[in-house]
Amino acid sequence: MEEPHILISQSVAILVDGNNIERSLESEHRSQNIMINFDVLIPRLLSGRGLNRLIYFREGKNISSKLAERLHAKYHGSVRPCHKSADIPLSINATQLASKVDAIIILSGDSDYVELVRHLKSEGVRVEICAVESTTAEVLREEADYFHPVVKEDCFSLNQGQVKKKTRR
């Protein structure tokens, strides 16, 4: 018997703490040339749900215009420079979006977001965390409704495309 088709009509906002994800990838892969491949990760995170917003928060001046253009062209996303850390701007935006979306996916493993996750859930928003498993605070994973690990297939190397599996010596 064929499975019935179920229409999932959730609206999702994806908020990225760029510095946290970049540091986590550097730590995991011992390289500064590893980046998230949004063309692989976003469809996996959405899993048939609708994308409402994609915002990449990044501290510092050296924000890739190529990344900003790509996120805008493919996902109507934006890159927001932050004066210091992304924690406060990301939290403010998440709180503002809470009444407009069904789910918020935060790309960060930072335990600073635990209170934000609790608040968003109290507002009736589904909160998912997507981060590098080895650098994600356990308390953040426990508070979230769902955890998506960033796996090697979600990344690419600025030098050679898809990330190769780590080899042990």
C-alpha positions in Angstrom: 0.0 0.0 0.0 1.3 3.4 -0.9 2.0 6.0 1.8 -0.4 8.9 1.7 1.2 12.2 0.7 1.1 14.6 3.6 1.5 18.3 2.9 3.6 20.0 5.5 3.0 23.8 5.6 5.5 25.1 8.1 7.1 28.4 7.6 10.8 28.3 8.7 13.4 31.0 9.5 17.0 30.0 9.4 19.3 32.2 11.5 23.1 31.6 11.2 25.7 32.7 13.8 28.4 32.8 11.1 31.3 33.2 13.4 30.3 30.3 15.7 29.7 27.9 12.7 33.0 29.0 11.0 35.0 28.4 14.3 33.3 25.1 14.8 34.1 23.9 11.3 37.8 25.1 11.7 38.0 23.1 14.9 36.4 20.0 13.5 38.4 19.9 10.3 41.5 21.7 11.5 41.3 24.1 8.5 40.2 27.7 7.9 39.1 26.8 4.4 36.0 24.9 5.3 32.6 26.5 4.6 28.9 25.4 4.8 27.5 24.4 1.5 24.1 26.0 1.8 22.9 24.4 -1.4 23.1 21.0 0.4 22.3 22.1 3.9 19.2 24.3 3.4 17.1 21.7 1.5 18.1 19.1 4.2 17.0 21.4 7.0 13.8 22.5 5.4 12.8 18.9 4.4 9.8 20.1 2.3 8.9 23.1 4.6 8.8 26.7 3.3 11.7 29.1 3.9 10.5 32.4 5.3 13.8 34.0 6.1 17.5 33.2 5.9 19.8 35.6 7.8 23.6 35.1 8.2 25.0 37.2 11.1 28.7 37.8 10.9 30.9 39.8 13.2 33.7 41.8 11.6 34.3 43.6 8.3 35.5 40.8 6.1 32.2 39.5 4.9 32.3 37.7 1.6 30.3 39.7 -1.0 30.1 36.5 -3.0 28.4 34.7 0.0 26.0 37.6 0.4 25.1 37.7 -3.3 24.6 33.9 -3.4 22.4 33.8 -0.3 20.3 36.6 -1.7 20.0 35.2 -5.3 19.1 31.6 -4.2 17.2 32.1 -0.9 16.4 35.8 -0.7 18.7 35.7 2.3 20.7 38.4 3.8 24.1 38.9 5.5 24.0 41.1 8.6 27.3 42.5 9.9 27.4 42.6 13.7 29.4 45.1 15.8 30.5 42.4 18.2 29.1 38.9 18.6 26.0 37.7 16.7 24.2 36.7 19.9 22.2 39.8 20.5 21.2 40.7 16.9 20.3 37.1 16.2 18.3 36.9 19.4 16.4 40.1 18.7 15.6 39.0 15.1 14.5 35.5 16.4 12.1 37.2 18.9 10.7 39.5 16.2 10.2 36.6 13.8 8.5 34.3 16.4 5.0 35.4 15.6 5.6 35.1 11.8 7.0 31.6 11.5 6.3 28.0 12.7 9.9 27.1 13.3 13.3 28.7 13.7 16.5 26.9 13.0 19.5 28.4 14.7 22.9 27.5 13.2 25.1 27.6 16.3 26.2 25.4 19.1 26.7 28.2 21.5 25.1 27.7 25.0 24.4 31.5 25.0 21.3 30.7 23.0 19.7 28.4 25.6 17.5 31.2 27.1 16.5 32.3 23.6 15.4 28.7 22.8 13.4 28.5 26.0 11.7 31.8 25.2 10.9 30.9 21.6 9.4 27.6 22.7 7.3 29.4 25.3 5.9 31.5 22.4 4.9 28.3 20.6 7.7 28.3 18.0 9.4 25.0 17.2 13.2 25.5 17.7 15.8 23.4 15.9 19.5 23.7 16.3 22.0 22.9 13.5 25.6 22.8 14.4 28.9 20.8 14.5 28.1 18.0 17.0 31.5 18.0 18.7 31.3 21.8 19.5 27.6 22.0 20.5 26.7 22.7 24.1 24.8 19.7 25.4 22.3 21.9 27.2 21.4 23.6 23.9 20.8 20.3 22.3 18.6 19.2 25.2 16.5 22.4 25.1 15.9 22.3 21.3 13.0 20.5 19.7 15.4 18.9 17.3 19.1 18.8 16.6 20.6 18.6 13.0 24.3 17.8 13.1 26.4 19.5 10.4 28.1 16.6 8.6 30.9 16.6 6.1 28.5 16.4 3.2 27.1 19.8 4.3 30.5 21.4 3.8 33.0 22.2 1.1 36.7 23.2 1.1 37.6 26.5 -0.5 40.5 24.6 -2.0 39.0 21.4 -3.4 35.2 21.2 -3.3 33.4 18.6 -1.0 35.2 17.9 2.2 37.1 14.6 2.3 36.6 12.2 5.1 39.3 12.6 7.8 42.0 10.0 7.6 43.7 8.6 10.7 47.4 8.3 10.6 
